[in-house]
Amino acid sequence: MKKILILGGASVHCKLVDAAKKMGYYTIVTDYLNDSPAKQIADENWMLNIMDVDLIVKKCREEKIDAVLSGWLDPCQRPYYLICDKLGLPCYGSADQFYILTDKNAFKSFCNECGLDTIPQYSLSDVDNNRIEFPVFVKPNDSRGSRGQRVCSTYNELMSAIEEARSESSNNEVVIEKFMEGKQDFSMTYFVIDSIPHLIRVCDRYLGKKEDGLNKQCIGCIAPSKHTGLYLSNVDQRVKNFIKKLGIKNGPVFMQGFVDGETIRFYDPGLRFPGGDYEQFLKKATGVDLMELMVEFAFTGKISKQIKDDLFLLNGKHTIQLDFTCRAGRIAKYQGLDRIRTNNNVVSSFARYEEGESVPDSGDVRQRVYEVGLLIDKNESVIEAVREIQSVFDVFDEDGRSMLISVLDTELLHYN
């Protein structure tokens, strides 16, 4: 039986494990954690940190690994390329492509070359010479899970935020951008086959509340976006040109930005899928299994199946990803899980914390405790689907108090 190694055991990689098993392959997952979700369902797991490239390569040769794959996690992407390169196995990205799509400054520079709009940015020289117009958004040049990010309204806050962002960046670099307050956060994903980019997702991202310290953290995503028409008319072709100029031949590409007038100002990319289980929604709505295509590529270096160019429309359906967040504290009890799991619209649900575990006051993805993914028919109401989940779900601390904060405001949701 042929073997595939999956780098990173997070829940988003469970889809890869399931697909590879269904296709008849022996699955192995590696990271430095004992209880990673993908490790629990794989045929075998290794306790090797994804950054230990040489050790992983040595182990792969010893175990005669036939394919290596990673598709969602930024920290895995550069090791993924290095491991495949040393083993002579297919990798859907090159060193330059992974660099440009994980390094925010390199990404924005390439966007400018390709005529894509980006968020106005300040330099450290602007900081030194008091040329900053507040508020600004400070973040590491490369990181994950919203770590090291902060909105600043004064120079004192800015100087502190720069040091924090540097501590989370692998190259000690930071990004200082205009804070796009009040603008709709937007994301899109393409799946490239034989150098042709196919749009598979356009979605609106909703952020948490400023008073909760979560105004940079996503609490919900809905696709297709309310701004799909604008994107197709004004931005889509420029992004396709960006992907072609970068030379990407196969695999997923996503970008995030803000709707600003008649354009999208981009701020974050990835040569991977975004987080969450959208691919499962897509499969249920359209029948296209992108996980099987990814696994096929890992073994052969090719994708044999062609896909339609209208998958992002989901055959008239909507997907909703709800990311429930909590204040700091210890989780004593979840409420409503049985009703969520038996809800006909729910495609996936996942707890990031078990009862008894503690949530930190981090202001980032670590305050996300439970995720629910829904696929609803075109004749159903997005608002009612969200309210139904919100009405049954809660998280309580040891004193019986609700821990939920920044619950998605359904008054913002108006989708046909």
N, C-alpha and C positions, 0 to 999 in steps of 0.2 A: 504494500500500500504506500502510495506517495505521501510525503510529509510536507506540511506547511507550518512555518513559524510566524506567529502574529506578535508584533512588538507592542506591548502595553496591554494591561488587563482590565482597563476601565470598561464600564457597562456598554459604552458605544461600540466596543469591539466584539460584543457577544453576537452581533449580527454576522460578522465575518466567520466566527466559529461555527455558527449554525449553518451558514451557507456552505462552508467547506465540508462539513460533515455530511450534509445532504448530497454533495457531489461525490462523496466516497473517499475523501482524503482524511488522513490522520492529522489531528490538530494539536499544536503546541503553543502555549502562551508564555511569554517571559516578561517579568518586571521584578522590582525589588520587594514587592509586597506579598504577604502570605495569603490574603483573602480577597484578591481582586476578583470581581464578578466573572470576567471572561475566563479566568483560571479555573473557576468552579465547574465550568461546563466543558472545558477542553479535554481531550484525551490524555494530555500530559502537560505539566507546567515546569518551568525552570525558575530558579531564584537568581536570575542574572539581571542586573540593572541594564536598561536599554543603552546607557552611556558606555557600558563596557564592551565596545565594539569588537576589540580583538578577542576577548573571551568568548563572545557570542559566535564570532566567525569560527573559532577553533572548535567549539561545541557543534556547530552546524556541520562542519566537515566530518567530525567524529560520528555524528548521528545521521549523516547522509541526507540532509535537508534538501528538498527539491524546490521550495519556494519560500519567500519571505514577504510579509505585507504589513502595512500600517496605513490607516486612512482617516483618522480623526484628530489626533493629538499632536500639536506643534512640537513638543519636546522629542517626539519619536521620529520626526520627519528627516532630519539630517542624519541621525544614526541609521535610519532605514536605507538611505542612499548609500552610505559608506559600507554597510554590511553587504548589500546587493552588489556593489561595485567590486568588493574584495572576493566575493563568491562567484562572480560572473552570472548573477541571476537577474531577471527582468526587474526594473524599477521604473515607475511611471514618471519620475522626475529626474532632472540632472542637478548637479551641485549648484550651478548658477540659478536655476529655477527655484530650488528650495531656499536659496539665500534671499532672492528678491521677494519671495512670498512668505518669508518669516521675519525679515528685517524691515521695520516700518519705514525707516528713512530711505532705504533702497527702493522699496515699493513705491513711495510717493514720487521719487525721482523718475522711475520708469513710467508711472502714470503721466507725469508731465510730458515725457517724450512722446507718449501715445495720444495726447490730447484729452486725457481724462481729468476731470476736476477733482481737486483734493481740498481738505480743510486748510485755511490759512495757518501758517506756522511761524513761530518765533525761534530765534537762535539764542544760544547762551550769551552771545554778544549783545543782543537786544535786552537781555536781563541785566547785564552789567551796566548798560547805558540807559536804563530806565525807559525803554521803548515798548513796554508791555501795556496793552489795553485789556483790562480785566472785564469779565472772568476768563480764565484760561483752564485748559485741561492738560494735566501732566501725566505721562505714563512712561514705562520702560520702552526702549527701542525694540526689545523682544522679550516676551514673557508669556504667561498663560493665565486663564481664569480671572482676569481683571485685577491681578495682583499688582501692587505698586502704583495704582492709578488714583488721581485726586483732582477735584475741582478746586481752584484757588481764586480768591478775591483780593488778596493783598500780597505784598512782596514777602512778608514774613511767612505766610502760608506757602508761597511759591518756593522759597529757598528750602524749606523743610520738605516739600513734595519732591523737589529735584533729588535730594539725597535719598529719599525713600525709593524713588523710581530707579536710581542708579543701583541700589542694592539688589533690585529684582532683575536687572538687565545683565545678560551674559557678557556684554562688551562695554558696560559702564556708560552707555549712551542713553539719552532721554529724548522724548518728543514733547514739545510744548505747543499746543494748538489753541486756536480760538475755541471757546466752549460754545457748542451749537445748541444752546438752550432753546427749548420749544420746537425744535425741528424733529420731524419724524425719522426715527432710526430705521434703516432699510438694509436688507441683505438679499443677495442673489447667488445662485450656484449654477455652474455649468458642468456637464459631463462631456469630456472630449473623447472622440473615437476617430482614429486615423486623421488627426489634426483638425477635425471639424468640431467646433464647440456647439453643444446642444443645451439650450436653457432648460433646466429642470426645476428651478425654484425661484420665485420672487416673493419676499415676505416682509411684513412690517414687524418690527421689534418694539416692544413696550418696556420702558425702564421703570425701576423702583422710585420711591419718593426721596426727595432731598432730606426731609426731616428724619428719615430712617437711615441715612447714609448710604442709600442704595440707588442713587440717581445715575449711576454708571453700570448698573447690573440689570441684565435682562430678566423680566418676570413673566414674559409671554411673547409668543410669536404666532402670527397668523398668515397663512398663504392660501391663495394668491394675494398679493399686496393690493391695497386700494390704489396704488400708484403704478400699476402694471402698464397702463396705456402710456403714461409719461415715459416710463423706462424704455419701453419698446420703441417709441418714436425718437427719443433724444439721446439714449445712452447705449442701448444694446449693441449696435454695430461697432461702436468705439471699443467696448469691452472685448468683443470678438476679435477685433484687430489687435488689441493688447495681448490676448492669449496666443494668437498666431505669431505675432512678433517675438514673443517669449519662446516660441518653439515647442510648446506643449503638444504632444502627440496623442496621449491617452491619459484618462484619469479625471478626478474632480478638481475644480477650482471654485473658490468662493470669495466674495468681497462684501464688506460692510461699509455703509456710508450714511449720509443724512440727505434727505430730500430738501433741496434749497432752491426755491423757485422752480425753474424748468429743468434742473439738472440734479445729479446725485454727486455729492462731494465725498469721495472715498477716504477711509482712514485705516482699514484693516483688511488683510488678505489671508488666504491660505491655499496651499497646494494640497488640499484635502477636503473632506466634507466638513460642514459646521457641526457643532455638537447637537445632541438630540437624536430622535429616531425618525426623522422625516423620511428616510429611505423606506421604512416600513409602511408609512402612509402612502408613499408613491406607489409601492408595489400593490397595495390593496386597491388603490384607486385606478391604476392603469395596467397592472399585470407585469410591469417591468421590474425585474429583480437586479438592481445594480450591484448587489453583493456578489451574486454569481459571476457577473462580468468582471468584477475586481479580482476574484479568485482565479478566474480563467486567465486574466492577464498575468497574474503572479507566476503561473506555471508556464505559460506559452509566450508571453511578451506581446500578445495580440488580443483584440476583442472581436469576436466573430459576428456578433449581433449588432445590427443597426437599430437606432431608436428614433422615434418621431420627434419633431421639433416643437410640439405643443404639449409636452408632458407637464410643463409648469402650470397648465390650466386645470390639471387633476380631474379631467372629465366633468367639470362643473362643480366639483366638491371643494370643501375647505378643510385645511388642516389647522389645528390649534395645539400649540405646546404651552402648557401652563407650568411655570417654575415657581413653586411656592417657597417663600423665604421666611425666616424666623429671626427674632431678636436673639441675642446671646442667652444661653442657658442650657439646662439639661432637659432633654425630651423624656417625658414620663409616659406619654400615650399619644398614639395616632387615633383619630376618629374618622370613620367613614370609608375605610379602605375596601371593605367588602362591597359596598355599594358602588364605589368607583370601578372596581375590577369587573363587576357584572353589568356596568353601563354599556349599552350597545354601541355607543359612539367611541368608546375608549379602545385604542389600539395598543397602547403601552402605558405602563405606570411603574415608577421606580423610586424607592426610598434611598436617599444618599446617606441617611443616618438611621441607625437602629434605635429602638426605644432604650433609654438608659445612656445614650451617648450625648455629648455636649456640643453645642453650636458656638463658634467663636464670634466675637464682635470684630469682624474682619473687613466689612464693607465690600466684599467681593463674592465670588462664586461659592465660597465656603459657607455662606449663609443660606444657600439654596438647599432645602431639605427634602423636597419631594417633587417629582416631575410626572405630569400626566399629558399624554398625547391623544388627541381626538381627531377623528375623520368624520365629517358630517356631510350629509347629502345636500345637494343644491337647493332643495326645498325646505331645509331646516334653518333655524335662526342661530347664527354664531353667538349672539348675546345670550339666548336661552340655554345653549349648550354649555357655555362658560358658567352661567349662574347656577345651573343644576349641579355642577361639580363643586362650586364654591359653597353651596348650601349644605352639603353633606360632609365636607372635609374640614378638619381642624387639627391642631397640634397643641398639646397641653404640657405645662411644666409640672413639677412635683406638688405645687400648690393649687393645681387645677385651673390655672390661668392660661388663656390662649397665648401662644407664642407667635402667631402669624402677624407679619407686617407687610406693608407694600403689596396688598392684594390688588390684582388687576381691576381697574375701574371699567366696568362694562359700558359706561356712558361714552367711552371713547371709541367703542366698536360699532361701526356702521358698514357692514359688508352685504352686498347683494347675494 
